[in-house]
Amino acid sequence: ADDGINGHVQYSFKKTRDMTSEIFRLDVEIGAITLVRSLDFEEGDSYELEMQARDGGGLFDTAKVS
C-alpha cells in the first residue's frame, strides 16, 4: 500500500448504461458495489460494469465487473 496522497484511491464507473445508477451503487471510497433494488431477469440476464480506480497521484486502472 502507498502512503500519503498516493494511498488514497477513489473508485468510479467508467462507462455506464442509463439504468446502471438505478440498479447499482458504488462506494467511491472503498469500491464496494451494492444493489439499489432487486435485479429483474426480464430487464437483463447479466450486467457488465467498467470500473476505474484512481489514486491521488493521478495513476489509474480499469477493470470490468460482470
N, CA, C and O atoms as a Tripos MOL2 file, in Angstrom:
@<TRIPOS>MOLECULE
protein
  264   263    66     0     0
PROTEIN
NO_CHARGES

@<TRIPOS>ATOM
      1 N           0.8350   -1.1990    0.0000 N.3       1 ALA1
      2 CA          0.0000    0.0000    0.0000 C.3       1 ALA1
      3 C           0.8690    1.2480    0.0000 C.2       1 ALA1
      4 O           1.8880    1.3070    0.6880 O.2       1 ALA1
      5 N           0.4600    2.2400   -0.7740 N.am      2 ASP2
      6 CA          1.1680    3.5170   -0.8140 C.3       2 ASP2
      7 C           0.7970    4.3600    0.3950 C.2       2 ASP2
      8 O          -0.2360    4.1520    1.0320 O.2       2 ASP2
      9 N           1.6620    5.3130    0.6940 N.am      3 ASP3
     10 CA          1.4090    6.2500    1.7830 C.3       3 ASP3
     11 C           0.9890    7.5930    1.2150 C.2       3 ASP3
     12 O           1.1860    7.8770    0.0340 O.2       3 ASP3
     13 N           0.4080    8.4120    2.0790 N.am      4 GLY4
     14 CA          0.0550    9.7780    1.7000 C.3       4 GLY4
     15 C          -1.0000    9.8320    0.6100 C.2       4 GLY4
     16 O          -1.9010    8.9940    0.5560 O.2       4 GLY4
     17 N          -0.8780   10.8260   -0.2560 N.am      5 ILE5
     18 CA         -1.8850   11.0620   -1.2840 C.3       5 ILE5
     19 C          -1.9820    9.8940   -2.2710 C.2       5 ILE5
     20 O          -3.0570    9.6250   -2.8060 O.2       5 ILE5
     21 N          -0.8690    9.2050   -2.5140 N.am      6 ASN6
     22 CA         -0.8860    8.0530   -3.4240 C.3       6 ASN6
     23 C          -1.6320    6.8560   -2.8390 C.2       6 ASN6
     24 O          -2.0420    5.9570   -3.5720 O.2       6 ASN6
     25 N          -1.8030    6.8480   -1.5380 N.am      7 GLY7
     26 CA         -2.5380    5.7730   -0.8910 C.3       7 GLY7
     27 C          -4.0440    5.9980   -0.8540 C.2       7 GLY7
     28 O          -4.8010    5.1220   -0.4380 O.2       7 GLY7
     29 N          -4.4690    7.1710   -1.2900 N.am      8 HIS8
     30 CA         -5.9050    7.4850   -1.3080 C.3       8 HIS8
     31 C          -6.4610    7.1520   -2.6920 C.2       8 HIS8
     32 O          -6.1360    7.8210   -3.6730 O.2       8 HIS8
     33 N          -7.2960    6.1220   -2.7650 N.am      9 VAL9
     34 CA         -7.8570    5.6630   -4.0410 C.3       9 VAL9
     35 C          -9.3440    5.9650   -4.0680 C.2       9 VAL9
     36 O         -10.0500    5.7390   -3.0850 O.2       9 VAL9
     37 N          -9.8190    6.4780   -5.1990 N.am     10 GLN10
     38 CA        -11.2490    6.6990   -5.3850 C.3      10 GLN10
     39 C         -11.7070    5.8810   -6.5880 C.2      10 GLN10
     40 O         -10.9810    5.7200   -7.5700 O.2      10 GLN10
     41 N         -12.9240    5.3730   -6.4830 N.am     11 TYR11
     42 CA        -13.4820    4.4850   -7.4880 C.3      11 TYR11
     43 C         -14.6410    5.1600   -8.2050 C.2      11 TYR11
     44 O         -15.3570    5.9800   -7.6300 O.2      11 TYR11
     45 N         -14.8100    4.7970   -9.4760 N.am     12 SER12
     46 CA        -15.9310    5.3510  -10.2500 C.3      12 SER12
     47 C         -16.3060    4.3580  -11.3420 C.2      12 SER12
     48 O         -15.5160    3.4920  -11.7170 O.2      12 SER12
     49 N         -17.5260    4.5020  -11.8420 N.am     13 PHE13
     50 CA        -17.9340    3.7690  -13.0270 C.3      13 PHE13
     51 C         -17.3620    4.5160  -14.2200 C.2      13 PHE13
     52 O         -17.5450    5.7280  -14.3390 O.2      13 PHE13
     53 N         -16.6730    3.8070  -15.1010 N.am     14 LYS14
     54 CA        -16.0880    4.4740  -16.2620 C.3      14 LYS14
     55 C         -17.1300    4.6880  -17.3490 C.2      14 LYS14
     56 O         -17.3000    5.8010  -17.8460 O.2      14 LYS14
     57 N         -17.8150    3.6360  -17.7090 N.am     15 LYS15
     58 CA        -18.8930    3.7260  -18.6920 C.3      15 LYS15
     59 C         -20.1130    3.0780  -18.0660 C.2      15 LYS15
     60 O         -20.0190    2.0020  -17.4760 O.2      15 LYS15
     61 N         -21.2310    3.7170  -18.1900 N.am     16 THR16
     62 CA        -22.4420    3.1300  -17.6280 C.3      16 THR16
     63 C         -23.6060    3.2800  -18.5910 C.2      16 THR16
     64 O         -23.6850    4.2400  -19.3580 O.2      16 THR16
     65 N         -24.4940    2.3230  -18.5350 N.am     17 ARG17
     66 CA        -25.7680    2.4580  -19.2400 C.3      17 ARG17
     67 C         -26.6570    3.3450  -18.3960 C.2      17 ARG17
     68 O         -26.3900    3.5580  -17.2130 O.2      17 ARG17
     69 N         -27.7040    3.8590  -18.9950 N.am     18 ASP18
     70 CA        -28.6020    4.7550  -18.2730 C.3      18 ASP18
     71 C         -29.1670    4.1190  -17.0080 C.2      18 ASP18
     72 O         -29.3340    4.7980  -15.9950 O.2      18 ASP18
     73 N         -29.4600    2.8300  -17.0580 N.am     19 MET19
     74 CA        -30.0940    2.1620  -15.9190 C.3      19 MET19
     75 C         -29.1060    1.7670  -14.8280 C.2      19 MET19
     76 O         -29.5270    1.4050  -13.7300 O.2      19 MET19
     77 N         -27.8100    1.8280  -15.0980 N.am     20 THR20
     78 CA        -26.8300    1.3510  -14.1270 C.3      20 THR20
     79 C         -26.9810    2.0230  -12.7730 C.2      20 THR20
     80 O         -26.9660    1.3400  -11.7480 O.2      20 THR20
     81 N         -27.1240    3.3330  -12.7410 N.am     21 SER21
     82 CA        -27.2310    4.0370  -11.4620 C.3      21 SER21
     83 C         -28.5490    3.7540  -10.7510 C.2      21 SER21
     84 O         -28.6620    3.9730   -9.5450 O.2      21 SER21
     85 N         -29.5520    3.2650  -11.4920 N.am     22 GLU22
     86 CA        -30.8160    2.8880  -10.8730 C.3      22 GLU22
     87 C         -30.7400    1.5080  -10.2230 C.2      22 GLU22
     88 O         -31.5590    1.1740   -9.3670 O.2      22 GLU22
     89 N         -29.7550    0.7100  -10.6340 N.am     23 ILE23
     90 CA        -29.6390   -0.6620  -10.1450 C.3      23 ILE23
     91 C         -28.4680   -0.8160   -9.1730 C.2      23 ILE23
     92 O         -28.5940   -1.5010   -8.1580 O.2      23 ILE23
     93 N         -27.3380   -0.1870   -9.4730 N.am     24 PHE24
     94 CA        -26.1120   -0.3770   -8.6970 C.3      24 PHE24
     95 C         -25.6660    0.9170   -8.0300 C.2      24 PHE24
     96 O         -25.8430    2.0080   -8.5730 O.2      24 PHE24
     97 N         -25.0870    0.7760   -6.8470 N.am     25 ARG25
     98 CA        -24.4950    1.9070   -6.1320 C.3      25 ARG25
     99 C         -23.0250    1.5700   -5.8940 C.2      25 ARG25
    100 O         -22.6860    0.4430   -5.5340 O.2      25 ARG25
    101 N         -22.1740    2.5430   -6.0970 N.am     26 LEU26
    102 CA        -20.7430    2.3650   -5.9070 C.3      26 LEU26
    103 C         -20.2700    3.2450   -4.7620 C.2      26 LEU26
    104 O         -20.5120    4.4520   -4.7610 O.2      26 LEU26
    105 N         -19.5990    2.6460   -3.7880 N.am     27 ASP27
    106 CA        -18.9720    3.4100   -2.7150 C.3      27 ASP27
    107 C         -17.6310    3.9020   -3.2590 C.2      27 ASP27
    108 O         -16.7190    3.1030   -3.4720 O.2      27 ASP27
    109 N         -17.5050    5.2030   -3.4830 N.am     28 VAL28
    110 CA        -16.3200    5.7550   -4.1310 C.3      28 VAL28
    111 C         -15.0570    5.6280   -3.2880 C.2      28 VAL28
    112 O         -13.9530    5.7150   -3.8240 O.2      28 VAL28
    113 N         -15.1970    5.4230   -1.9830 N.am     29 GLU29
    114 CA        -14.0350    5.3190   -1.0990 C.3      29 GLU29
    115 C         -13.4740    3.9000   -1.0050 C.2      29 GLU29
    116 O         -12.2580    3.7200   -0.9360 O.2      29 GLU29
    117 N         -14.3490    2.8890   -1.0010 N.am     30 ILE30
    118 CA        -13.8550    1.5150   -0.8300 C.3      30 ILE30
    119 C         -14.0810    0.6370   -2.0620 C.2      30 ILE30
    120 O         -13.5620   -0.4780   -2.1250 O.2      30 ILE30
    121 N         -14.8410    1.1190   -3.0330 N.am     31 GLY31
    122 CA        -15.0500    0.3770   -4.2680 C.3      31 GLY31
    123 C         -16.1150   -0.6990   -4.2000 C.2      31 GLY31
    124 O         -16.2420   -1.4990   -5.1270 O.2      31 GLY31
    125 N         -16.8850   -0.7350   -3.1200 N.am     32 ALA32
    126 CA        -17.9250   -1.7590   -2.9790 C.3      32 ALA32
    127 C         -19.1180   -1.4220   -3.8700 C.2      32 ALA32
    128 O         -19.5830   -0.2830   -3.9050 O.2      32 ALA32
    129 N         -19.5990   -2.4280   -4.5830 N.am     33 ILE33
    130 CA        -20.7800   -2.2800   -5.4330 C.3      33 ILE33
    131 C         -21.9330   -2.9880   -4.7310 C.2      33 ILE33
    132 O         -21.8240   -4.1570   -4.3600 O.2      33 ILE33
    133 N         -23.0380   -2.2670   -4.5520 N.am     34 THR34
    134 CA        -24.2190   -2.8540   -3.9330 C.3      34 THR34
    135 C         -25.4270   -2.6070   -4.8260 C.2      34 THR34
    136 O         -25.3910   -1.7750   -5.7330 O.2      34 THR34
    137 N         -26.4890   -3.3410   -4.5520 N.am     35 LEU35
    138 CA        -27.7250   -3.1800   -5.3130 C.3      35 LEU35
    139 C         -28.5900   -2.0950   -4.6920 C.2      35 LEU35
    140 O         -28.7370   -2.0270   -3.4720 O.2      35 LEU35
    141 N         -29.1580   -1.2500   -5.5380 N.am     36 VAL36
    142 CA        -30.1160   -0.2500   -5.0980 C.3      36 VAL36
    143 C         -31.4870   -0.8990   -4.9880 C.2      36 VAL36
    144 O         -32.2850   -0.5540   -4.1160 O.2      36 VAL36
    145 N         -31.7510   -1.8490   -5.8910 N.am     37 ARG37
    146 CA        -33.0190   -2.5820   -5.8920 C.3      37 ARG37
    147 C         -32.7470   -3.9930   -6.3970 C.2      37 ARG37
    148 O         -31.6390   -4.2890   -6.8450 O.2      37 ARG37
    149 N         -33.7320   -4.8480   -6.3290 N.am     38 SER38
    150 CA        -33.5770   -6.2270   -6.7810 C.3      38 SER38
    151 C         -33.3670   -6.2790   -8.2850 C.2      38 SER38
    152 O         -33.8840   -5.4430   -9.0260 O.2      38 SER38
    153 N         -32.6020   -7.2700   -8.7260 N.am     39 LEU39
    154 CA        -32.3930   -7.4730  -10.1580 C.3      39 LEU39
    155 C         -33.6420   -8.0990  -10.7700 C.2      39 LEU39
    156 O         -34.3210   -8.9090  -10.1390 O.2      39 LEU39
    157 N         -33.9310   -7.7120  -11.9990 N.am     40 ASP40
    158 CA        -35.0820   -8.2280  -12.7240 C.3      40 ASP40
    159 C         -34.5740   -8.9510  -13.9620 C.2      40 ASP40
    160 O         -34.0110   -8.3260  -14.8610 O.2      40 ASP40
    161 N         -34.7680  -10.2600  -14.0110 N.am     41 PHE41
    162 CA        -34.2730  -11.0760  -15.1160 C.3      41 PHE41
    163 C         -34.8570  -10.6280  -16.4600 C.2      41 PHE41
    164 O         -34.2250  -10.8170  -17.4990 O.2      41 PHE41
    165 N         -36.0330  -10.0470  -16.4480 N.am     42 GLU42
    166 CA        -36.6420   -9.5830  -17.6930 C.3      42 GLU42
    167 C         -35.9350   -8.3330  -18.2440 C.2      42 GLU42
    168 O         -35.9830   -8.0810  -19.4480 O.2      42 GLU42
    169 N         -35.2880   -7.5590  -17.3830 N.am     43 GLU43
    170 CA        -34.5300   -6.3870  -17.8220 C.3      43 GLU43
    171 C         -33.1680   -6.7710  -18.3740 C.2      43 GLU43
    172 O         -32.6530   -6.1100  -19.2760 O.2      43 GLU43
    173 N         -32.5930   -7.8120  -17.8520 N.am     44 GLY44
    174 CA        -31.2770   -8.2560  -18.3010 C.3      44 GLY44
    175 C         -30.8550   -9.4890  -17.5440 C.2      44 GLY44
    176 O         -31.0820   -9.5990  -16.3390 O.2      44 GLY44
    177 N         -30.2370  -10.4230  -18.2550 N.am     45 ASP45
    178 CA        -29.7980  -11.6490  -17.5860 C.3      45 ASP45
    179 C         -28.3520  -11.5560  -17.1030 C.2      45 ASP45
    180 O         -27.8770  -12.4400  -16.3900 O.2      45 ASP45
    181 N         -27.6500  -10.4850  -17.4870 N.am     46 SER46
    182 CA        -26.3010  -10.2450  -16.9780 C.3      46 SER46
    183 C         -25.9840   -8.7560  -17.1040 C.2      46 SER46
    184 O         -26.6160   -8.0280  -17.8680 O.2      46 SER46
    185 N         -24.9920   -8.3310  -16.3360 N.am     47 TYR47
    186 CA        -24.5850   -6.9320  -16.3390 C.3      47 TYR47
    187 C         -23.0720   -6.8810  -16.3880 C.2      47 TYR47
    188 O         -22.4030   -7.6990  -15.7570 O.2      47 TYR47
    189 N         -22.5310   -5.9400  -17.1220 N.am     48 GLU48
    190 CA        -21.1000   -5.7190  -17.1630 C.3      48 GLU48
    191 C         -20.8410   -4.2420  -16.8930 C.2      48 GLU48
    192 O         -21.3270   -3.3670  -17.6090 O.2      48 GLU48
    193 N         -20.0700   -3.9870  -15.8540 N.am     49 LEU49
    194 CA        -19.7490   -2.6280  -15.4550 C.3      49 LEU49
    195 C         -18.2580   -2.4090  -15.6500 C.2      49 LEU49
    196 O         -17.4590   -3.3020  -15.3680 O.2      49 LEU49
    197 N         -17.8770   -1.2420  -16.1250 N.am     50 GLU50
    198 CA        -16.4710   -0.8990  -16.2310 C.3      50 GLU50
    199 C         -16.1540    0.0930  -15.1170 C.2      50 GLU50
    200 O         -16.7470    1.1680  -15.0320 O.2      50 GLU50
    201 N         -15.2050   -0.2920  -14.2670 N.am     51 MET51
    202 CA        -14.8530    0.4960  -13.0920 C.3      51 MET51
    203 C         -13.4680    1.0890  -13.2770 C.2      51 MET51
    204 O         -12.6320    0.5550  -14.0050 O.2      51 MET51
    205 N         -13.2460    2.2110  -12.5960 N.am     52 GLN52
    206 CA        -11.9310    2.8340  -12.6300 C.3      52 GLN52
    207 C         -11.5100    3.1640  -11.2040 C.2      52 GLN52
    208 O         -12.3030    3.6610  -10.4050 O.2      52 GLN52
    209 N         -10.2500    2.8810  -10.9020 N.am     53 ALA53
    210 CA         -9.6610    3.2440   -9.6150 C.3      53 ALA53
    211 C          -8.5560    4.2510   -9.8970 C.2      53 ALA53
    212 O          -7.6990    4.0210  -10.7500 O.2      53 ALA53
    213 N          -8.5790    5.3730   -9.1720 N.am     54 ARG54
    214 CA         -7.5970    6.4430   -9.4000 C.3      54 ARG54
    215 C          -7.0170    6.8670   -8.0570 C.2      54 ARG54
    216 O          -7.7500    7.1330   -7.1040 O.2      54 ARG54
    217 N          -5.6750    6.9260   -7.9960 N.am     55 ASP55
    218 CA         -5.0570    7.3710   -6.7500 C.3      55 ASP55
    219 C          -4.8280    8.8850   -6.7770 C.2      55 ASP55
    220 O          -5.0260    9.5380   -7.8010 O.2      55 ASP55
    221 N          -4.4090    9.4200   -5.6420 N.am     56 GLY56
    222 CA         -4.2030   10.8570   -5.5290 C.3      56 GLY56
    223 C          -3.0630   11.3870   -6.3710 C.2      56 GLY56
    224 O          -2.9660   12.5940   -6.5920 O.2      56 GLY56
    225 N          -2.1920   10.4990   -6.8490 N.am     57 GLY57
    226 CA         -1.0710   10.9150   -7.6830 C.3      57 GLY57
    227 C          -1.3960   10.9270   -9.1600 C.2      57 GLY57
    228 O          -0.5420   11.2580   -9.9830 O.2      57 GLY57
    229 N          -2.6400   10.5640   -9.5100 N.am     58 GLY58
    230 CA         -3.0540   10.5990  -10.9080 C.3      58 GLY58
    231 C          -2.9790    9.2730  -11.6470 C.2      58 GLY58
    232 O          -3.3930    9.1880  -12.8030 O.2      58 GLY58
    233 N          -2.4600    8.2410  -11.0020 N.am     59 LEU59
    234 CA         -2.4270    6.9260  -11.6490 C.3      59 LEU59
    235 C          -3.7990    6.2850  -11.5580 C.2      59 LEU59
    236 O          -4.5260    6.4850  -10.5850 O.2      59 LEU59
    237 N          -4.1510    5.5000  -12.5950 N.am     60 PHE60
    238 CA         -5.4460    4.8420  -12.5900 C.3      60 PHE60
    239 C          -5.3690    3.5320  -13.3310 C.2      60 PHE60
    240 O          -4.4310    3.2710  -14.0850 O.2      60 PHE60
    241 N          -6.3830    2.7070  -13.0990 N.am     61 ASP61
    242 CA         -6.5410    1.4490  -13.8200 C.3      61 ASP61
    243 C          -8.0200    1.1620  -13.9190 C.2      61 ASP61
    244 O          -8.8180    1.6670  -13.1290 O.2      61 ASP61
    245 N          -8.3820    0.3490  -14.8950 N.am     62 THR62
    246 CA         -9.7870   -0.0110  -15.0950 C.3      62 THR62
    247 C          -9.9410   -1.5170  -15.0240 C.2      62 THR62
    248 O          -8.9900   -2.2690  -15.2370 O.2      62 THR62
    249 N         -11.1650   -1.9430  -14.7180 N.am     63 ALA63
    250 CA        -11.4900   -3.3610  -14.6650 C.3      63 ALA63
    251 C         -12.9590   -3.5220  -15.0230 C.2      63 ALA63
    252 O         -13.7790   -2.6450  -14.7550 O.2      63 ALA63
    253 N         -13.2770   -4.6670  -15.6360 N.am     64 LYS64
    254 CA        -14.6590   -4.9990  -15.9330 C.3      64 LYS64
    255 C         -15.1850   -5.9170  -14.8380 C.2      64 LYS64
    256 O         -14.5160   -6.8620  -14.4180 O.2      64 LYS64
    257 N         -16.3820   -5.6180  -14.3920 N.am     65 VAL65
    258 CA        -17.0440   -6.4180  -13.3750 C.3      65 VAL65
    259 C         -18.2940   -6.9830  -14.0170 C.2      65 VAL65
    260 O         -19.1450   -6.2340  -14.4970 O.2      65 VAL65
    261 N         -18.4080   -8.3070  -14.0270 N.am     66 SER66
    262 CA        -19.5800   -8.9570  -14.6250 C.3      66 SER66
    263 C         -20.4430   -9.5600  -13.5580 C.2      66 SER66
    264 O         -21.4780  -10.1520  -13.8630 O.2      66 SER66
@<TRIPOS>BOND
     1     1     2 1
     2     2     3 1
     3     3     4 2
     4     3     5 am
     5     5     6 1
     6     6     7 1
     7     7     8 2
     8     7     9 am
     9     9    10 1
    10    10    11 1
    11    11    12 2
    12    11    13 am
    13    13    14 1
    14    14    15 1
    15    15    16 2
    16    15    17 am
    17    17    18 1
    18    18    19 1
    19    19    20 2
    20    19    21 am
    21    21    22 1
    22    22    23 1
    23    23    24 2
    24    23    25 am
    25    25    26 1
    26    26    27 1
    27    27    28 2
    28    27    29 am
    29    29    30 1
    30    30    31 1
    31    31    32 2
    32    31    33 am
    33    33    34 1
    34    34    35 1
    35    35    36 2
    36    35    37 am
    37    37    38 1
    38    38    39 1
    39    39    40 2
    40    39    41 am
    41    41    42 1
    42    42    43 1
    43    43    44 2
    44    43    45 am
    45    45    46 1
    46    46    47 1
    47    47    48 2
    48    47    49 am
    49    49    50 1
    50    50    51 1
    51    51    52 2
    52    51    53 am
    53    53    54 1
    54    54    55 1
    55    55    56 2
    56    55    57 am
    57    57    58 1
    58    58    59 1
    59    59    60 2
    60    59    61 am
    61    61    62 1
    62    62    63 1
    63    63    64 2
    64    63    65 am
    65    65    66 1
    66    66    67 1
    67    67    68 2
    68    67    69 am
    69    69    70 1
    70    70    71 1
    71    71    72 2
    72    71    73 am
    73    73    74 1
    74    74    75 1
    75    75    76 2
    76    75    77 am
    77    77    78 1
    78    78    79 1
    79    79    80 2
    80    79    81 am
    81    81    82 1
    82    82    83 1
    83    83    84 2
    84    83    85 am
    85    85    86 1
    86    86    87 1
    87    87    88 2
    88    87    89 am
    89    89    90 1
    90    90    91 1
    91    91    92 2
    92    91    93 am
    93    93    94 1
    94    94    95 1
    95    95    96 2
    96    95    97 am
    97    97    98 1
    98    98    99 1
    99    99   100 2
   100    99   101 am
   101   101   102 1
   102   102   103 1
   103   103   104 2
   104   103   105 am
   105   105   106 1
   106   106   107 1
   107   107   108 2
   108   107   109 am
   109   109   110 1
   110   110   111 1
   111   111   112 2
   112   111   113 am
   113   113   114 1
   114   114   115 1
   115   115   116 2
   116   115   117 am
   117   117   118 1
   118   118   119 1
   119   119   120 2
   120   119   121 am
   121   121   122 1
   122   122   123 1
   123   123   124 2
   124   123   125 am
   125   125   126 1
   126   126   127 1
   127   127   128 2
   128   127   129 am
   129   129   130 1
   130   130   131 1
   131   131   132 2
   132   131   133 am
   133   133   134 1
   134   134   135 1
   135   135   136 2
   136   135   137 am
   137   137   138 1
   138   138   139 1
   139   139   140 2
   140   139   141 am
   141   141   142 1
   142   142   143 1
   143   143   144 2
   144   143   145 am
   145   145   146 1
   146   146   147 1
   147   147   148 2
   148   147   149 am
   149   149   150 1
   150   150   151 1
   151   151   152 2
   152   151   153 am
   153   153   154 1
   154   154   155 1
   155   155   156 2
   156   155   157 am
   157   157   158 1
   158   158   159 1
   159   159   160 2
   160   159   161 am
   161   161   162 1
   162   162   163 1
   163   163   164 2
   164   163   165 am
   165   165   166 1
   166   166   167 1
   167   167   168 2
   168   167   169 am
   169   169   170 1
   170   170   171 1
   171   171   172 2
   172   171   173 am
   173   173   174 1
   174   174   175 1
   175   175   176 2
   176   175   177 am
   177   177   178 1
   178   178   179 1
   179   179   180 2
   180   179   181 am
   181   181   182 1
   182   182   183 1
   183   183   184 2
   184   183   185 am
   185   185   186 1
   186   186   187 1
   187   187   188 2
   188   187   189 am
   189   189   190 1
   190   190   191 1
   191   191   192 2
   192   191   193 am
   193   193   194 1
   194   194   195 1
   195   195   196 2
   196   195   197 am
   197   197   198 1
   198   198   199 1
   199   199   200 2
   200   199   201 am
   201   201   202 1
   202   202   203 1
   203   203   204 2
   204   203   205 am
   205   205   206 1
   206   206   207 1
   207   207   208 2
   208   207   209 am
   209   209   210 1
   210   210   211 1
   211   211   212 2
   212   211   213 am
   213   213   214 1
   214   214   215 1
   215   215   216 2
   216   215   217 am
   217   217   218 1
   218   218   219 1
   219   219   220 2
   220   219   221 am
   221   221   222 1
   222   222   223 1
   223   223   224 2
   224   223   225 am
   225   225   226 1
   226   226   227 1
   227   227   228 2
   228   227   229 am
   229   229   230 1
   230   230   231 1
   231   231   232 2
   232   231   233 am
   233   233   234 1
   234   234   235 1
   235   235   236 2
   236   235   237 am
   237   237   238 1
   238   238   239 1
   239   239   240 2
   240   239   241 am
   241   241   242 1
   242   242   243 1
   243   243   244 2
   244   243   245 am
   245   245   246 1
   246   246   247 1
   247   247   248 2
   248   247   249 am
   249   249   250 1
   250   250   251 1
   251   251   252 2
   252   251   253 am
   253   253   254 1
   254   254   255 1
   255   255   256 2
   256   255   257 am
   257   257   258 1
   258   258   259 1
   259   259   260 2
   260   259   261 am
   261   261   262 1
   262   262   263 1
   263   263   264 2
@<TRIPOS>SUBSTRUCTURE
     1 ALA1         2 RESIDUE 1 A ALA
     2 ASP2         6 RESIDUE 1 A ASP
     3 ASP3        10 RESIDUE 1 A ASP
     4 GLY4        14 RESIDUE 1 A GLY
     5 ILE5        18 RESIDUE 1 A ILE
     6 ASN6        22 RESIDUE 1 A ASN
     7 GLY7        26 RESIDUE 1 A GLY
     8 HIS8        30 RESIDUE 1 A HIS
     9 VAL9        34 RESIDUE 1 A VAL
    10 GLN10       38 RESIDUE 1 A GLN
    11 TYR11       42 RESIDUE 1 A TYR
    12 SER12       46 RESIDUE 1 A SER
    13 PHE13       50 RESIDUE 1 A PHE
    14 LYS14       54 RESIDUE 1 A LYS
    15 LYS15       58 RESIDUE 1 A LYS
    16 THR16       62 RESIDUE 1 A THR
    17 ARG17       66 RESIDUE 1 A ARG
    18 ASP18       70 RESIDUE 1 A ASP
    19 MET19       74 RESIDUE 1 A MET
    20 THR20       78 RESIDUE 1 A THR
    21 SER21       82 RESIDUE 1 A SER
    22 GLU22       86 RESIDUE 1 A GLU
    23 ILE23       90 RESIDUE 1 A ILE
    24 PHE24       94 RESIDUE 1 A PHE
    25 ARG25       98 RESIDUE 1 A ARG
    26 LEU26      102 RESIDUE 1 A LEU
    27 ASP27      106 RESIDUE 1 A ASP
    28 VAL28      110 RESIDUE 1 A VAL
    29 GLU29      114 RESIDUE 1 A GLU
    30 ILE30      118 RESIDUE 1 A ILE
    31 GLY31      122 RESIDUE 1 A GLY
    32 ALA32      126 RESIDUE 1 A ALA
    33 ILE33      130 RESIDUE 1 A ILE
    34 THR34      134 RESIDUE 1 A THR
    35 LEU35      138 RESIDUE 1 A LEU
    36 VAL36      142 RESIDUE 1 A VAL
    37 ARG37      146 RESIDUE 1 A ARG
    38 SER38      150 RESIDUE 1 A SER
    39 LEU39      154 RESIDUE 1 A LEU
    40 ASP40      158 RESIDUE 1 A ASP
    41 PHE41      162 RESIDUE 1 A PHE
    42 GLU42      166 RESIDUE 1 A GLU
    43 GLU43      170 RESIDUE 1 A GLU
    44 GLY44      174 RESIDUE 1 A GLY
    45 ASP45      178 RESIDUE 1 A ASP
    46 SER46      182 RESIDUE 1 A SER
    47 TYR47      186 RESIDUE 1 A TYR
    48 GLU48      190 RESIDUE 1 A GLU
    49 LEU49      194 RESIDUE 1 A LEU
    50 GLU50      198 RESIDUE 1 A GLU
    51 MET51      202 RESIDUE 1 A MET
    52 GLN52      206 RESIDUE 1 A GLN
    53 ALA53      210 RESIDUE 1 A ALA
    54 ARG54      214 RESIDUE 1 A ARG
    55 ASP55      218 RESIDUE 1 A ASP
    56 GLY56      222 RESIDUE 1 A GLY
    57 GLY57      226 RESIDUE 1 A GLY
    58 GLY58      230 RESIDUE 1 A GLY
    59 LEU59      234 RESIDUE 1 A LEU
    60 PHE60      238 RESIDUE 1 A PHE
    61 ASP61      242 RESIDUE 1 A ASP
    62 THR62      246 RESIDUE 1 A THR
    63 ALA63      250 RESIDUE 1 A ALA
    64 LYS64      254 RESIDUE 1 A LYS
    65 VAL65      258 RESIDUE 1 A VAL
    66 SER66      262 RESIDUE 1 A SER
